[in-house]
Amino acid sequence: KSSEPGPTDIVCEGTLDEVQEFFTKRLWTDGLPIRPPTVAKVEEFLRFTDRHRDEVIGVIGLENREATIWNIAVNGVMAGCRPEYMPVLIAVVEAIADADFRVHESGGTPGWEPLIVLNGPIVKELDFNYDCGVMRVGRQANSSIGRFLKLYMRNVAGLLTPPEATDKGTIGYTFNVVLPENEDVIMALGWEPFSADRGFPRGENVVTVQSARAITPPIYCGGNTAKEAMEALVEIFGTTCSYTAYLGLRHRNYHPLLLISPSIAQVLARDGWSKNDVRAYLYEHCRMSVRDLEKWAWRTGHTDFSVSGLVAAGKIPKSYGVSEDPERLVPVFFRADSIGIVVAGDPGRNQAKGYVHNHRPPVSRKVNLPANWSNLVRASRVGAVTV
């Protein structure tokens, strides 16, 4: 039919291949095979939430469709998620449905990808990988939930790649898997988890969704002191973020994320550094010239961007305008507390990576579990296979 189907309409009956072809032709997939969202499969997901299937979480642009518990479950099935992931899927959609996230702008030319950070006991309960290869596909929870978000943004928000091309990402890159923090290491170091940095109590299940415009090369930190470890982070993370630092000054919303392996965190903590100390050091030592700041803004179409103009208008601190010398150095990051820090990855390697943010703020949401969560998860583990 030419009209959009209702939530529970049967849109296709046939063999698995026929269903795949039907969905692919209608641009209801991401180009990869999907699991057909039969009513029975969708209802399995609904068992893992106490919320009504018809509840509307919000309205999602570009196409202004309602985000509902039902269509979350439908896309979860299609993405290859397990039913017990449902509380996480709901929290993810609550985050992108927030007006501050501005999901309709995710189809802009930079081609940024959403990145989900996960904290809390649910990381272990649902068998997420936070160890070696944390950002690789391969673990069902990390991979399928990362795919779910992109599929949801496609099917509900309406962000399509060619031939429809409502997503105008000039080049772009592939979806991010879920990034869970290693809270065992965090606790051993006496650091705060990323979720606490976001304002939630330690030990609460929390998802944070933010944009990732670019990723740094692998950053290898050498030395046995905190300052030695920070040298490479300043040079590579700071430089990569400098190319879009003008966004922080113009929009006051620039939240790059630094992912560091446990071994680096241990070196920093051994010298008495906290996450806040790392942020403060990056803020003080990552610098760039005003000439470069304005040059990179101009090249991306912000031709009216002027540091002296922003100072004169009182929109940025006077310290940015201490002289008229275009070679004067100013901070790459507009605030120290705008830098996110997550600990995960292979504990035996001294590697970090940075995720460069776009200009919309990250959004965090608590993962709300159903009343009988423990029994449901226990039952779901029978016959479960870790991929």
N, C-alpha and C positions, 0 to 999 in steps of 0.2 A: 504494500500500500504506500501511497505517496505521503500520507500523514505520519507524524511521529507516533510510534507505538506507546501504549499505556504501560505502567510499571510492571504489570503481571501478564501482559499479552504474550502469547506464544507466537514468535516472529518467524520461526523456521522449524520444519520437521524433516529429518533425513539422516543420511549417514554422517559420520564424523567429518569426512572430507567435504560433503555438501554443506554442512554447517560452517566449516572454516571458510569455504569459498563465499558463502552468503555474507558472512560478517566482513570478510576482507573487501569485497566489492562495495560495501556500504561504508567503508572507512571506519568501522567499529573496532578495529584492532590496531596495534602498533606495527603491523607488518610481520609479526611473529605468530605462531599458532597460539590459540587461546583454548582454555577449557570451557566448553559450552555451559552457559549459566542456566541450567535447568532449574525449575522451581524447587525441586528436591534439594539440589546442591545449595541454592541460595538460603533455603530454610535451615540448613545445617549451620550456616554462619549466624543466623538470627538467634540460635540457641545461646550464643556467647555474648549476648547483651540483654539488659533488662529494658531497653528502650523500644518503643513501638516502631514497627516496620515503616509506618507512614510519617514518622516524625520528620519535620523539615528543619535541618540544621542551619540553612542559609540559602541565599541565592548566589550562584556562581556565574560570573561573566567569563567569556565574551557573550555567550548566548543566553545568559540569564536564566539558566535552569535551576530548579530546586535541588539542593543537595539533601538527600534523604537517607535514612538508615537502609532502606531497601536497595537504592542504587549503589550505595557503598558496598553492600554484600555482593551485588551482581558483578561489579568490577573486581572485587576481591577474588571471586571464583574465576573470572576470566584471566586474571594475572597469575594464577597458580598458587594463591595463598592457601593456607590451612584455615579451617573455620575458627580455631582459637586465636588467630591474629585479629579477629574482628574488633576488640576494644582499641587496639593500636590504630587500625584503619580509621575508626571513627574519630579518634583524637587528631590524626593527620588531617582529615577533611575539615574538622573544626578549626584547625590552624589556618588552612588556606582559604576558608570561608570568611575569616576575619577581614574586615574592610581594610585594615592597615596592610595586609599582605598584598593586596591588589593583584590577584592572580591573573586578571585580564591583561596585565602588562608583561606577563611572562613570555609572550610571543614577540617581544621586541627584537630589534636587529642584533643585540649582543649575543642572543642565543643562550641565555643562562639556564641552568638546570636547578630544580629544587633539590635540597639536601636535607635529609631527616637525621637528626641526632636523637638518640634514645638513651634514657637513664632509668635506673630503678631495678628492683628485683625481677621484673618481667624479662629483662635481658637474658637471665639464666633460665627462667621458667619456660621461655619459648625458644631456647637454644639458638640465640643470636651469636654470631662470631664477632668477638672483639679482640682477637689475637692476630696471628700471622695472616696476611692477606685480607685484612678487615674490609678494605674497599674494593675487593674483587667479587665478581659473581661466583657462586658456588655453594653458599649456605642458603637453604630455602627461605628462611625468615628474612635475612638481609636483602636477598635478591628480589623475591616476589613482592615484598612491600615497597621496595624502590620502584619496581615496575608498575605496581598498582597506582602509585601517585601520578605517574606520567599517563597511564591509561585513563585515569579518572579526569585528569585535566584535558585529555583529548575528547572523551566521550560525553562529559558533563559540561565542562567549560567551553568546549568547542575549539580547542587549540589544535589545528590540523596542519600537518606538513603537506607538501604538494601531492596530488594536483589541486586540492582546495586552497592550501597555503594561507590559512588565517594565522599560522605561526610564521612570523617573518624573520626568524633567526637566520642571519646571513650565512653562517657556517654551522655553528653549534657543536655539541658533542653529545655522547650518549648519556643515558640516565645514571644517576648515582644510586648505589645500594645504600641501605640504612647504615649509619655510623653509630654503633653503641659504644659508650665509654666503659673502660675497664675500671670499675669502681673498687675492685680488690686492691689495685695499685693505689688508687686515690686515697683509700682509707689508710693503707700502710704508710703513705707519705704524710698524712695529716692535711691533705689538700681538700678543697671543696669540689664536689662534682659540678659538671657543667650546668645541671638542673638547678643547683643552689645559686650559681652565678645568675641564673635567669629568674631567681626569686622564689623558688620552691623549696620546701623542707627536704633535707637530706633523706634519702630512702623512699621518696615518692616516685611513682612511675610517671615519666614526663616525656613528651615528644616536643621537639623544636624543629620547625621548618624554616629554612632560609634559602636565599638564592646563592648560587655559586656560578659566578661569571667566568672564572678561569681557575686553573689549578697550577701551582708551582711545580717545577721539577722536584724529584726527591732531594731533600736537604739533609746532607750528612753532617752531623755535628761532631767535632773532635774535641779532645782535651778532657781533663779531669776536674775542671772548675766550671762554675756557672757562667762566668764571663767568657770562657773559651767556647762553651757550648752555644752561647748566644751569638757569637760572631757570625756564623753561617746563617742563622735565622734573620739577623739584621740585614745581611747582604742580599739574601735571595728572597725571603718573604717580604721584606721591606721594599725592595726594588720592584718586585712583581705587583705589589699593591699600589706603588707610586703612580702607575699608568692611569689609574682611575681615582686617585686621591681627591681630585676636584669634586667628585660626587659627595664626599664627606663634608666639604665646606659649603657646597651649594645646597644640599638637602639635609644636612645634619643627621644623616642616616647612612652610616658606612660601617658594616660589622663583619670584617674579615674573620675567618676562622683558622686557627692554627692547630693542626693535629700533630701531636708529638708521641713518639714511642715511649714505653715505660722506662727504658734505659736512660733516655735524655731527662725525663722527669726526675729520675732518681739522682742524677748528677746535680740538677738544680736544687732539689730538696735537701741534699746532703750539705749544700752550702747555705742552707737556711732560707732559700727563696720560696715564696708562695706563687700562686698564679698571678696575684696582683703585682708582685715584684717583677715577674716576666713582662707583664703588660706595661708597667712603668718604664722598664728598660727599653722595650721596643718603641714606646712613644718618644723617649728622649733621644734615641740613637738612630732611628729611621728618619732620614732627612732627605729633602730634595730641593732643588732651586725653584724659585718662583717662575723663572723662565720656562722650565720644564713643566711645571704645574699648569701654567696657562697654555703651553703648547699642546699638551695632551688633551686638554679641554677643547681647544679649537679644532683639533683633528677629528673629534667625535661630534662636531656640530654645535658645541657650546661656544659659539663665536663671541658672545657677549660676556664671557667669564673674565672677571678682573679681580685679582686679589686686593688691589688698592681700593677698588670700588666697593667690595664687600666690607673692608675695614671702615671706609667712610660711612657706609650705611649702618654700621654697628652690628653687622650680622656675624662677624668673626672677631676674635680677640685682636686688640691693638698690637700685640706682639708680632702679628703677621706683617705689620706695616712700619717696622722700626726704621726703614730706609726705602729709597727708591731703587736700590741696586737689584736688578733682575736676577743676579747670581746669589742673592742672600738665601740662606737655607731655612726652610720651614718644616714642621712635622708632616710626615706622610699620613699619620692617623689623626683625625680631628679630636679624638678623646682617647685616653688610655683604656677606659672601661668599655670602649666599643669593640675591643679585640676579644673574640671568643677563643678559649683554649680547651681542647679535648685530649685526653690521654687514651690511646688505643694502639693496636698494632703489635708486631713481633717484639717481645720483650728482650730478645737477644740482638737487636739491631739498633743503631743510633741514627734513626731516620725520622724526618718530619716532612709534612706537606702542608701547604697553605691553600686555602680556598678563598678566592677573591670575591667579595660581595658586590651585589648591585645596590641600588639606592633605596630599597624598601626594607623596613625593619623585619628581623626574624620574629616569628610568633610561636609561643609555647603554650601547650595545653596538657593538663593532667589526663592520664589514661584512666578512665573510670571502668572498674571491673564489675561484672554481675555478682549478685549475692552469693551464688553457688560456684564461684570461680574455681576454687580448689578442687571440688569434685569433678567439674567439667574438664579441667586440665588433666587430672589424673586419668580420667576415662579416655581422653584423646591420645594419651601416650601409648595405649595398647595398640601394638602393631605399627607405631609410627616409625618412619625411616628418615634419618637425617641425610640430606643431600649435600 
